[in-house]
Amino acid sequence: MNKTLRILDQTILILTFIIFIILVGCLSILPIAKSKSYYIKETNKNNVEAILEEYTFNGIKHQHYDKASNTYQSCYWPKYDVTKQDIEKAIDKIIDYLYHSDVTSMQFQILTNDGEVDFFSNQAIEHMKDVKVLFIGGIRLCYLCIVLFVLCVIYLIFRRKYIANSFLKTYLITVGIFILFGLLISLFAISNFDLAFEIFHFIIFPDNSKAYLALSFHACDTLTNVLTSEFFMHIGIIIGITFIGILFLSVVICILLHKYGNLIQTKLFQKENKKD
């Protein structure tokens, strides 16, 4: 029975740490991906207004091969002077669509000399449907992890006498593995971002058609000209630094608590012995 309890204690201890790491991942991704100020800062830095006018709203009809449908698709937007308000509206639509399950579309229209036209392409709309599934699923996973984390912590509090000796060692090993894994991914992404970006899409979209859909945008598409490769590179760096930074800080805090907690316990024990 004692052996079974020890195995259960260790299993729940490791599970608690893994859930905590998942929550750190959610904390690293979800807030920055919802930050309108960050999007606007990036679009200004990347000169998105000029990119849209040069490659998208230039009145030129393009054709490109779509790997997802195995057909050639046309790409055309009329000539139009893009405004910062257009870009801000696009950002608002993207964020609202991704973070709210009741928002059914991110599409909106702009008034050009050719009349009203859709800002986003059909390909962008279809791709963002897949992305929305991931975001809504990620948010739900985050809530589930919070509940599981609280239950695990309650269990560990009741069993604290039996896990005290292995707590720090188990935490350091578990977090160390994730930090090492995170650093290796970061180094690979820095050395070859395009390849890392492509592999990332095939991982999050096991259905190859969805991955190809995400990777076959034409240079004139509004979605990829608002959310440029530089945007994803910068947000990836921020997420990576935040994730590894929080985990590293948690390790330092655990070591300090373990060290000074033992010192406090020792001093209290010595005081009690002197009284006796």
Protein Blocks (a to p, Z undefined) as FASTA:
>chain_A
ZZmmmmmmmmmmmmmmmmmmmmmmmmmmmmmmmmmklmmmmmmmnommmmmmmmmmnopa
cddddfklopacddddddddddfklmmmmmmmmmmmmmmmklmbfcdcdddfkopcdfbd
fklmmmmmmmmmmmmmmmmmmmmmmmmmmmmmmmmmmmmmmmmmmmmmmmmmmmmmmmmm
mmmmmmmmmmmmmlmmmmmmmmmmmblklmmmmmmccfkbmklmmmgfklmmmmmmmmmm
mmmmmmmmmmmmmmmmmmmmmmmmmmmmmmmmmmZZ
